[in-house]
Each structure stands twice: as structure tokens, then as C-alpha cells.
């Protein structure tokens, strides 16, 4: 039975149109994955030398034990945010003579075949034979391997259970990242408390038994969640009721524009992937804290980058798939009595409004590190007058169908090579404007001119929206055709 299910999964991947539609994207991701594996392999071979240079006369296993808490917590966060856990089209199997328990076991086992589970061994194995072997037995590799799989099922459990409650999941992940930040800034050195614990754990055979029990428990918990939710009508049973008055404040923008903005906001709030992007945008508000006290933040180039994501996080995240969010019902939109200019204006206004909301939320940085706020003032205008329109014009030629209730913050569905390339002018143009004025001895004026460029875009809003509407009129049928694939 398992062989048949794996065979079906392989045929589904091989026959999927995504391999022909996103060849360049797959090549880029493939090279990136290979690059990461080679870096981990190299780190495994030279890890002992690095420890010897930075921590002279210390046991390398003790050093690894000190930073194990960083690895475990970061790995869990990254798995929840990035790792794509397997799913199954239940309609094809629930009418067959296949037990739900077997389908749950299949998904659990299939989830183990992940890049996130393979990559750590490119470091663990060479590091053991090159460095750790002279200090500890083979039990170290076994324990490290079990920790990798325990982390995997913790991430899987969070995704399948807490993932349904975005606030609870966000709270747990926020607490983990808060601990990492406090440790990193030496406010609360968690690693000092855990170093001896992990060092003792690596030397005890009982650890293997304990980890196997934990692994079995996590496997059973994930199995139970998958089995209990294996119903064709699961989405209907858990359908939520929403108030028709949600986001009523958008009515201030008028009956047409306000209604369309209201629908876009509801799309973000009620669906998994856009809501995950929204949560990630909120998290970016704390991004500058990582650089406070670090000389890197004194670089104007870094300040421009921080200002870009601090004020434009939702524009950058949601704007990447500006039309694709409506791919599942785009033909319905075309069939309605909705002017395309109103449709595009609503999207633009919502993202522009978000830029200024995030800008005002960044005001506390004025008292912590004023330079961040000053640059953010220029970048909020640049994001509103340039970044949003860049993604809008990109959408007419590079929109693909996505499933908005599947995938997480780092899902690549709907992305093409152009989505990766468009970020270059968005980042390079403000940097070049600043450098041009810096070479003339006017660095402050360079920051001001970045804002002026954005202000020009805002003043030309109606003209740019008219141009965008004409382009969409020409390409709306091809866009709708792409959404059907």
C-alpha cells in the first residue's frame, strides 16, 4: 500500500505543470540548495579548526553543547516558517478501501523525506569523523540524528495543530525568538544553563532511549491529528462565521473603493497564506532590533534596506502576488460590474495605507536609534510611490495560480524568476540615488531625494493607475488563462 502511495506521489510530481512553467525558478532553488549543502559539508570538515581558533583549549563537544539550544530553537522556527509538509488529495483515496490510519502513517513517513532532514547530516557526519571522534563515541551521531527527527515532528505537529490557530502558533514562535534574542544580546544567557545539560546528554546511552520515546510520542501525536482530520468535508465542518461588519472603517473610502478594500482585507485575514504573510510583516517591525549596538546599522545602505522592509513589509509580501491572490475567482471578478481601475486602485490604496500604518508603528525607533526613523520617513514615500507600482506592473506579465489556503510564509507557489529580479531595482535605485548625492557631498539630501522620487510616484498615482488599467485590459484574458492552469 505504501509503495503505491509513494508511486502516486512521484507521478504527481513528475507530471505537474510546475516543472515546465517554473524551470528557471526550480534551477535557482536547486543551485541554492546545492550551495547550502556544500557550505554545510565544508563547515563539517573545518568546524574543528574554527573551534580551535575561536575557543582555544576547549573541548569541541562542550562548545557544540553550548550552542545546541540555538540550533534546536532556530530549527523549529525555520521548519514552521519554511518547511513544506506533505499533503494528500483525500478525495482520491477516501472512496477506496484504504484505512485513514494508513493514509496518516503514509503522510508521517513521507514527511521525513525533506531537505531539512537531509541538510544537517552534511555537517554532522564530517564533523564527527574530522573532530568529534577523538572526544566522544559514535553515540554522538545517533543522538544528533534523533534530535533532527524530533525537531522535524515538533515542526510538523505545530503546523498541523497549532498552525490552525495563527495567534497561538505566533505566540509560541515569538517566545522562542524572544529567548534567542535575549541570549544573543546577553540579557539572559540561556546557553549557559543548557551547556552542561547537553554535554551530559551526549555521553549517556540513556539519551538514545529517551529521544526514541519522545520521537515515538510525537509520531503518534501527528498520526492522531492527521487521522482525525481525514474527512472530505473537513473544510465545511470547520467553516467559520464572519460578521458582515468586519473592516467597516474602509467604508470611509467610498461605497465602491471601500467595498473592494474591505474584500481584499477579508481575503488577507481569512486565508492561511496571505494571513501568514501579514503576520510575517508584523514580525519585520522588530527587525532593526537585531542590529542595535552593531556597527552594521551605521551603514546607510543597511539603513535603506531596513527602511524598505520596515515601512513596506506588507507591500513587499502581499504585493508580490498582487493578482494571484484572486486567481481562484478571477473569472468571477471579470464577470462582475467592477471597473478594473477601481479594482487596481483598491489594491494600491490598501497597500499604501499599510505603508503609513507600519511607518507610524516604527515611531519608537525615533527614541532608540533616530537614524532608522529618518531613513524610514524617506522609504515610506518610496515604497508608496515606486514599490507598489513596480509589483503592479509585474503582475500583468507574471501572475500564476495559487491556493491561498495552502502553504506558509515561505511557500514558492506562484513565484517566477521575475519576482526575484524585481527586488533588485527596488533595492538598487534608492541606494544609487543616495550614493550620487553622497559623492557630491550631500548625503542627507540623498536620503531626501529617495523620498522625493516616491512622492513623484504618489502625485502621478492617477496617471500610473490609468496606464496599469490599460495594460490589464490588454492582458486580462491571458492572466485568466494562466489562472486556469
Order of alpha helices (4+ residues) and beta strands (2+ residues): alpha-alpha-alpha-alpha-alpha-alpha-alpha-alpha-alpha-alpha-alpha-alpha-alpha-alpha-alpha-alpha-alpha-alpha-alpha-alpha-alpha-alpha
